[in-house]
Amino acid sequence: MNNMAENNILEVKRLKVSFRTNNGTVKAVRDISFNLKKGKTLAIVGESGSGKSVTSKVILGISAGNAIIEGGEVLYDNKDIIKLNEDEMYKIRGDKIAMIFQDPLSSLNPIIRIGAQITEAMLLKNKEKRKTSRKIFNSHLRELKNNMIAAYQLEGIDFSKEAKQMCDEFNNFNIEGIKLENSFNTSMVAVHDALSILEDFLFLANLNKKQNVPSILKKIRDKILLIEDPYLIKQDAPIIKQYASELKALAKTIKHNPSEKKTIVPEQIISKAQEIQQFLLKLSAQPKPNFFRFGYYLLHHEKENLALLPIEEAEAKTLQYLDENFMNKFTECATKGIEYSYKQALEGKKSSLPYFDELLEFFNHPNFEKDQAFALAKKSTDIMEKSFDKLSVESDTIAYTFSTALKDFVKKYFQSQKENIKDEARYNRQVAQYEKKIARGKKLDWKVVPAKNIDLEDIRQDILSLIQRLKDHYVDFINKADQVDFNKICITLIDQFKQQASDVVFKLSKNEAKEKALKLMEEVGIPEPRLRYRQYPFEFSGGMRQRIVIAIALSSDPEILICDEPTTALDVTIQAQILELINDIKKKRQLSIIFITHDLGVVANMADEIAVMYAGKIVEYGTSEDIFYDPRHPYTWALLSSMPDLDTKEKLEAIPGTPPNMIYPPKGDAFAARNKYAMQIDFEEEPPMFKISDTHYAATWLLHPDAPKVETPKIILDRIKRMRKKEKNDGK
């Protein structure tokens, strides 16, 4: 349908999903494919039960426990995310791909304040990142040391002692830099925490709200006394002590009525709070010094106080010292290690190509032999290990997940084969019992559950696709081997070391998370976010709750936003506001959006491309222009004919009948029983996806050259005519 393109951020290929139920296996998604382009909106439209939400949950990795992904791929960032384990998927879900669900009330915990629900994911992600960053730093540095030693061994040089000294030195001054940065971060957190308290305090004071002033002034004082880092405060330490003293004195001026702890804030205190706020804002804008450089310098000049120097002078001085005494030599040796690691992996990739050819030849034949299939899959572990470049600055997930995915596919194939035989036997037994009872004249109120018949050919094709994709990936890698700049890779790797070290000590405080949450609440249109931050979901209207859900989804700055019928539970006026908000956020953040809905009218002004889905299949796919101005599938006609607008005078047409029971999928076109244009072939054979244009496809036998000509329904043609006329008038 849509070919692979560089601007595709997500690709779904031949996805099949079923659900085990007591009554049989429900075929929810039946071989669908689509692409999501960067910065674009794809709408998936169809009635309830068509498989829209099932598809979105597979993409996010949150399918129900009884779901069976029978085949297909979901490619994001060159990774088939269906194959990722939960630890790997955790890094994508929320951070890269986020979701807004249908009912905002059920998406929010009714007994937890809104603010805590927005900040929860931020704080958990930050904690996990700090935990893993040190582990990654240590393993990469160890790998670099081993490859440096191996690279020099090729030249007949024993470099083990020098490599150990260099890597120990690199680790030591990173630790020193981490200590300096941790101190700076701790003080900066205190700055942000004090600012957060002040923001709330001044906001309520401006509203003439009563507050426990002494208690709040004490909190501010306690926070600013934690601002101690010399690289942040430099010569401002006396000012901090002065403000702490003044806050203590001001707190004593408040005389409380014995029956009341809260009072209106005096103007004198508001003025001083504003003064302290401006001072703290100036501190919060201070640039963070390059502690990576400072760490090395201070290991050798521990008595020198770099905080006394202007930051530009300190950074220039430490950079020159670092380069001359360590980094130039380290970069030279590290580059050798990186080149060695790359070339070893390159040879491993070259030697793996015959293995891929062997796999392709073996799995290209149906009914392949079980023991040999498992033996070939097991062999992949050693072969793949030799092809990994563990010093690559980009994680090669295609390669790293290949062995596990291949073994899982082979296991799934033979398990499915066994289940098919077992279920076929069960089906034959039940049919025999059914026919026997009918022959005796008994009336039965039950039907025989069809045999599962898991499509083994689909699994085999998935295996071939998996192998071919990795082979093509390796061939591309080999072809570009002479274009590699190892010095550039080395610089990037060192920058990654620096970032990992920095991540170890970057602790997001609750107050910092709160300030970010308040900005998100403001971005999604929540009025007076500081007042509403501590409210509960029941204190918000449906539209406001949905805005909160959108804020939670945006909290990790995702690239893809999945909107699963986000306006269904809202009235028409609020629907329009939420759609406009999603459109604005998409443009502002350059998001890619999958918008799921049963209402074509909802996406008329926001979708770039539309996939019309029915009974687990995409029946029409095209641009918004294609679907609204040149619809071709009878189901799309039915959806458009039932869609109200202000100008339609004719009676809207309801879609007759009900969707099919997907435990018993129809033999031909699933829409045939409800389609007044259906032909005999629609009940016998499933239509292929006919190409109408480069952007427009539809799966209907009406597009076959031999089919009788059927005109688009008059109600749709009239609407198209009105829309064209309106566009022409608006353009004048």
N, C-alpha and C positions, 0 to 999 in steps of 0.2 A: 504494500500500500504506500507508505512513505518510506523512501529509501534512507539508508544511513547518511546522516549529514553532520557536519562539524558543529552546527548550532543546536543539535539535539542535546538537551541536558538529561533526558530520561527516555529510555526505549523499552517498550513492553512487546515481547515477541512470543506468539503462539501460546499464550497463557491459558491454562486449563485448571479449574478449581472445582472440587466436589465436596460434599459434606455427608458424613455417615449419619444416618438417622435410624430410628427403630423401624421405619416403614420402607427403608431402602436408601440408596445413594442418590443424593440430589446433585444434578449436574448444573452447578451455579454459573460457572464461566466456561465457555466452550470455544477455545482456540481464538483468542482475540489478540490483535497487534495494533499498537499506535505509538506515536512519538510525541514528546513534549519539547517544544523549542524554548531556548533561553529567552526569558523576558516576555513570554507569550502565555495566553490563557487557552487551555483546552477544556471545553465543556463536554461532559459525558451525560447524555440525556436519555431517559427511558422511564417506563412505569416501575413501580415498586416490584422488587423481585427479579429485575432484569440482570442483576449482577454488578451494578455500578459500585456499591459500597464494598462488596466483596473484593473487587479489584483494588480499590484504594487501600484496604486493610492489608492485602498481600504486599503492596508497595511499601507500606510502613512496617511490615513484619509483626502485625498484631492480629493475625487470623485466629478464629475460634479453635478450640482444642480438637474439635471433630472435623476440621478442614483437612482436605487432602489436595496438595498441589501436585496434580498429575503430570504436568509438563509445562515447559516454557521458560522464559528468562525475563528478568527485570534488570536492565542495565543502567546503572548510575555511576558516573565517574569511572567507566571501564570495568565496573564490578557488577557481577550478577548478584544482586543483594538477596535473592532467594537462597543462595548458597552460603551466605555469611552466618557465622554463629552469633549467639546473642551478645557476646562481648564486642564483636565487630559492629553489629547492627546498632548497639547502644550509642556508638559514636556518630551514627548517621541520623537515627531517630531523634527528632527535636532539634538537633544542631543543624542538620542539612535538609531534612524533610520534616515538616510539621503539619499538623492536621487540625481543622476546626470541625467539630461534630454537629449533628443536627440540632439536638435540644441543649441549649446552654445551661439549663437548670440541672440536667442530669450529668453535665460535664464538670460541674462545680460541686465541691463538698459543702453541704448546707451548714455544717457546724464549724467551719474554719473561715476566718476572715479573708476577704478578697486579697489583701496585700500579701498575706502569707502564701496564698495559692499562686500568686504571680512570681514570687521570689523563690519558691521551693526548688524549682528545676535549676535556677541559676546557681544556688548555693550547693546543690548536690553535684552538679557538673564541675564546679570549681574544685570541690573536695576531691573528686575522682581524678581530675587533671593533675593536681598537686601530687597525688599518690603515685601516679604512673610515670610522671616526668623524670623523676630520679632514676627509676628502673630503666627507662629507655636510654637516658644519658649514660649510665654505667655500661649497659650492654653494647651500645654503639662505640664507646671509647675502647672497650675491650676488643671488639672486632677490628677497629682501626689499628690498634697495637699489633695484633696478630698478622694483619696483612702488610703492615710496614716491615715486620721481621721477615716475612716470606718474600717480599719484593726484593729486599737486599740480599737474601740468600741466593737468589737467581744470579746475582753478580759476584757470588762467592764471598760475601761479607756477613759476618756474624753481628747483627744489629740488635740483638735481643736486649742487651744492657741499655743501649742508648734509647731504644724504643720505650722501654719500661720507664726510664728516667723522664723522657719527654712527656709521656702520657700521665705519669704521676704528677709532674709539674703542672700540666694542663688541668688536671683534676684539682690539685691543691689551690691554684689561684682562682679557679671557678668557685671552689668552696669559700674562699676569702671574699670573692665578689658577691656570692649569695648572702653571706653574713652582712655585708654593707647594704645590699639591696633590701634585705629583710628589715633592717633597722629603718631604712628610708620608707619602705612600704608601711611599716607599723605606725610611723609618725604621720604618713599621708592618710592612712585609715582613720587616725584620730582626728585629722583635719576634716575629712569628709563626714565623720560621725558628728562632730561638733556643728558643722554646717547644716546637717540634716535636722538636728535638734533645734538649731536657730531658725531654720526655715519654718518648721512647724510652729515654733513659739511666736515668731513675728506674724505669721499668717493669722493665727488665732487672735493675737493682740490687735491687729488691724481690724478684726471683726468685733472688737470689744468683748471678747469671750473671757470669762473668768478662768484663771489658771493658778496652779500651785507654784507661784513664782520662785520662792526659795529653793524648792526641790529642783526646778528646771535649771536655775542658775548654777546650782551645785553640779548637775550633770554636765553642763557646758564647761564649768571650771575643771572638773575631773578629766574631761576629754582633752582640753587644751594643755593641761599639765603633762599629757602623754606625748606631746609634740616635742621630741628631744633630739632628733637626728641632726647632726651638725651640717650635713649637706643640704638639708631642707631649710633650717632656720638661720644658718650662718650667724649674722650679727643681731638677729631678732630675738634671741633668748631673753633679754631684759624686758622686752615688750610683752612677751608671753607671761612672765612672772607678774608684771604690772597688771595685766588684764585679769589674771587669776586673783590677785589681791583686791582689785576693784569689784569683781563679781561677788567675792565673799562679803565685802563691806555693803554692797547694794542689797544682798539677801537679808542682812540684818535690819535694813530700813523698813522692811515690810512688816506691818503690824496686823496680825490676824484677829478677826472676830472669833471668839472661842467656839462659836457654832459653825464657822466656815473656815475651811483651809484654803479655798480658792478666792482670788481677788482679781479685779481689773488691773492690768499691768500699767504702772505709772509711766508717764512720758519720758522721764529721766532714764529709766531702765530700757525702754524701747530704743532711745537714742544710743545708749552704750552698746546694746545688742547689735544694732545696725553697724556701728563702728567696728566691732569685733568681727562681724560677718564680712565686711570689706577686707579686713586684714587677712582673714582665713581664705577668702577667694583669691587673694594675691598669692598666698602660699600654695594653694591648690593648682595654680597655673605654673608653678616652678617645674622646669624640665628635669627629668630623671637623668643623673649623670651616667656615663658608660662604666658601670661597676666592673664589667669584664676587664677593662684596661686597668682600672684602679686596683683590682684584686692582685694582679701580677706586680704592679709597681710597689704596693704596700707590703708584699711579702719580702721585698728586698730593702725597703725604706720604711720600716714599721713605725719609726718615730716621727716621720714627716706628716703634717696635717694638711692634706689636699683641700679640705673644706675651707681653708683660709684663702685659697686662690680663686679668682674668677673661673667659672666653669669652663669657658672656652680655653683658657690657659692650662687648666688642669688636664683637660682631655687631650690637648695637643702634646703636652709634656709626657703623659702616660702612654699615648699611642706610639710616639717615637721610641720610648724606652722599651716598650713591649715588642715592637717590630725588630729593633736592632738586637735585642738580647734573647729573643725567643721565637716570635711568630714567623719571621722570614724563614728560619731553619725548619721550624715545625711544619709550616705550609709545604715546603719543598719535600720533606719526608712523607708527610701525610698524602700528598699528591701521588707519590710513588705507590703507597699502599692502596689508594683508591683506584689507580690505574691497574694494579695487579688484581684487585678484587673484580674489577669490571671485566678484565680479559679472561679470568678464570670462569666467570659466569658466561661470557661470550662463547667460550669453548664448550661449556656445558649445554648452552642453547643449540649450538651447531650439532653437537653429538646427539641431542634429543630428537632432531628432525626425523631420522629413520624410525625411531620409536613411534612418533606420531603417525607416520605413514603406515606402520604395522598396525596400529590401533584402528586407523581409518579403514584399512583393508579388511580387518577382522570384523569390525562392527558394521561394515557396509553390507554384510550378508545377514538377512533375517535368520532367526532360530540358531544363533551362535551358541557354541558349546560352553556350558556353565563353568567347569573347572578352569578352562583356558581363559575365560573372561575375567574371573577373579584373580588368576595368576598375573595377567597383563595389568590389571588395575593395581595390584599389590606392588608390581615392579615400578610403578610411577613414583613412589615415594623416594627411592634412591636416585632415580633419573632427575626428578625435579630439584632435589636438594643440590645437585651439582650445577644447576642452572641459575640459582638464586644469587643475586648480588646484594649481600647484606649491608653494603655501604651505599646503596642507591639512596639518593635524596628523596625519591618518590617510591612509595610502597607499591609493589607490583602485585596487586590483589588477584589479578587474573591467574598469575602463576602460583601464588601461595594457596589459593583455594582449589586448584585443579585436582590435585591428588584426592582430597577428601570428597570433592564433588563427583569425580569419576567412580570412586568406590561406592558412594551412596546411590548413584544411578544404576550401577550393575546390581547392587543388592536389591534396589527397588524393582528392577526388571524381573528378576527371578522370584521375588516375593509376590509380585503382581501376577506372574505366570501361574504360580501355585494357587493364589487366591481365585484367579479366573476359573481354573479347573475345579476347585472346591465349590465355588459359587454356581458354576454351570451344573454340577451334580445336584446341588441343593435345588436349583431351579427345575431341573428335569423331574426330581422327586415330587416337588410341589405341583407341577403341571399334571403329572400322572395321578396324584391324589385328587386334584381339582376335577379332572376329566372323569375320574371314576365316580366321584360323588354326583357330578352333573348327570352322568349316565344313569344313576340310580334315581334320578328325579328330584334330588335335593336342591333347594334354593340357597345359594351362598351369598353372604354379604361381604365377602372379601375377595381380593384379587391376588394373583400370584405376583410377587415382587420380581421384576426382571433381574436377570443376571447382571452383575456389575460390569463385566467386560472392560476392564482397564485396558486402554489402547497401548499395547506393547510397542507398536510401531512408533507412536509418539515419543515414548521413552528412548527408543533406539535413535530417533532423529535428534533428540536432545543430547544424547551422548556424542553423536557425530558433530553436532554444532559446537559443543564444548571443546572437543579436540581440535576442530578446524579453527575456532577462534584463537586458541592458544598458539597453534602452529602459525597462523597469519601474524599474530602478535610477535612471535619470536623471529619470523622471517623479516618483519619490518625492523626489529631491533638490530638484527645482523646487517641489514642493508645500510643502516645509519651509523654503523660502528666507527667509520673513519671520520665522522663529523663531531666526535665527542671532544669537548674542552674540559680536560681533567682538572686544570687549575680552577676553572669556574665552579666545577662540582665541589672542589675542596673548600672554596670560600663559602658556598651555600651550606655545606655540611657543618662548617665551623659556626655559621650563623644559626643553624639548627641547634647545635650544642648550647649556644648562648641563650636561645629562646627556651630550651628545655630547663636550663639552670634557672632562668628567670621565672618560669612557670612553677618551679618547686616552691618559691616563696611568695607567689602572688595569691594572697588570701583575700577573697571577697567578703567583706564584713556585711552584717545584716543591714546596717544603715546605708552602705553603698548599694546593696541590692535594692533597698527601698527606694533610693533616689532614682535608680534605673527604672524601677517599676512605675514610679510616679510619672516619669517622662513617657513611658509606654502608654499609661492611662491617658495622658494628655494627647498623645499621638492618635489614639483611637477615638478621641472625642468624649472622654469622661469629664464632665464639669467638676471643678473643685476637687481634684484628685486627692489632695491632702486630707480633706474631710472624709472622703469616701474610702480611703485606703483601709481603714479599720472597720468598715461595715461588713455585714454578712450578705451572701447572695440574695436572701429573701428581701433585702432592702433595696434591690435594684429591679428595674423593669426588665421585661424580656429582651428588649433591644440593647439595654445597657449591659445585661449579663452576656449577651453575645459579643459585645465590644470587649468585655473582660476576657472572654475565651480567645478572641483574636489577639489581645495583648499577650496572653500566656504563650500562644503559638509563636509570636514574634520575639519572645524574650531571648532566644538563642540565635537570632539573626539567620534564619534558614534561607536556603536558596529556592526550595520548592515548598509551596503551600497547597495542601489538599483541603478543599472546602466541601464537606459532605452535607449537602442540602442545608447550608447555614441560615437560610431565611424561612424554612418550612414552618417553624413554630411562631413566626412573627406576623403581625398584621401588615397590610399592603404598604402603608406609609413607612413603617419602620424597615420593611424589606428594601425599599428604594434607598434608604439612608445607609444600610449595611452594604448593599451592592456598590454604592458610590464610594464608601469608605474602603472596601477591598480594592476597587479600581485605583483609588488614590495611592494606597499603600503599595500596590504593584508597581506603579510608575516611579514612586519615590525610592523604593528599595530595589528596583529591577528584579522583582520576584517572577518566578515561573509558577503558574497556577493550574491545578486541575480542579475544575468546578463541577460538582456532581449535583444534578437536579432532575426532577421529573417534569419540570415546566420549561419548555423552550423559550417562553416569553421572558423568563428571568435572565437569560444569558444573551438576549438579543443585542444589547449594547456593550457587552464586555468580553464575549468570546472571540478569539481569533480563529480557532478551529473547533468543529463540533463532531463528536462521535455519537451517533444515535444507536442505542443498544436495546436489544429485545431478546428475551429468553437466553441470556448468556452469550449472545453474539453481537458484534458490531454489524448493523445492517446498512448503515450509510455513514460516510465519513467525508468531510469537506471543510472548506472555509466557511465562515459565518455567511458570507455572500452566497456561496453555493447552496447552503441548506435553506436559507430564507427566501432566496430569489429563484432557485432552480432545483427544488426538492424532487427526488426521483423514486424513492421507495414508498410503497403504500402505507407503511407504518409511520413514516415521516409526514405523509399527507394527513394521516389520522391525527397525529399530535398537533399539527398546525391547524387543522379544522376544528379541533376542540379548544383552541387557545383563544380566549376573549380579547377584544381590543375595543377602543372607544368608538370606532367607525363602522364596525361590522354590524349590518342590519339583519343578515340572514340568521336563521336558527343554527346555533353551534351543533356540530355532529359529535355525539358520544361514540367512543370506540366500542363496537359490539363485543359481546362475549367476555371471557376472562383469559389471562395468560395461562399457558399450558403447565401442567404438573411436571416439573423437571426431574422427577423420579422416573418418569416415562417420557423422555424427550421425543418430540415428533420426528417422523422419518424424513420429511422434506423440509420446506420452509416453515419455521415455527409459527409464523404469522398467518399461514394459509387459512386456518379455520376461522379467522376473524376478518379476512381480507375479501371484500366483495369483487376484487379484480383477480382473484386466484384462478389459476388454470390447473388442469389435471397434473401437470408436471410438478406444481408446487407441493402436492401431497405425496409425491413419489421420490423427488430428488432435491437435495439442498442446492440452492443457487450459488454459483461462485461470485466473487466480488468483481463486478464489471467496472472497467475504467471509463469514466465519462470525460475527465480531463486530467491534467497532471496533479490537480489538487482534490479531485472529486471522484468518489467511488460509491457504488451501491450494490448490494447483494439481492437482486430481484430478477426473476426470469422475464419481466417486462422489458428489460434492456437487451434481451437476446435478439439478434437480427430477424429471427423467424417469428417473434412474438407479435400478436396483434397490437395495433397502435392504441394506446389508452391515454386520453387527455388528462392533464392535471385537473383536479376538482375545481369547479368554478369559484367556490368560496376562497380558495387559495390564490387563484389567478386575480380575482378582484382585489384581494389584500395586497398582492405584489404590485398591482397597478397603482393603488393608493400610496404605497410606500415609495415607489419611484417618483410619483408626482410630488409627494411631500419633500423628498430629497432635492428635487429640482427647484422647488419654491424656496427651500431653506438655503440653497446655494446661491440664490439671486441677491 
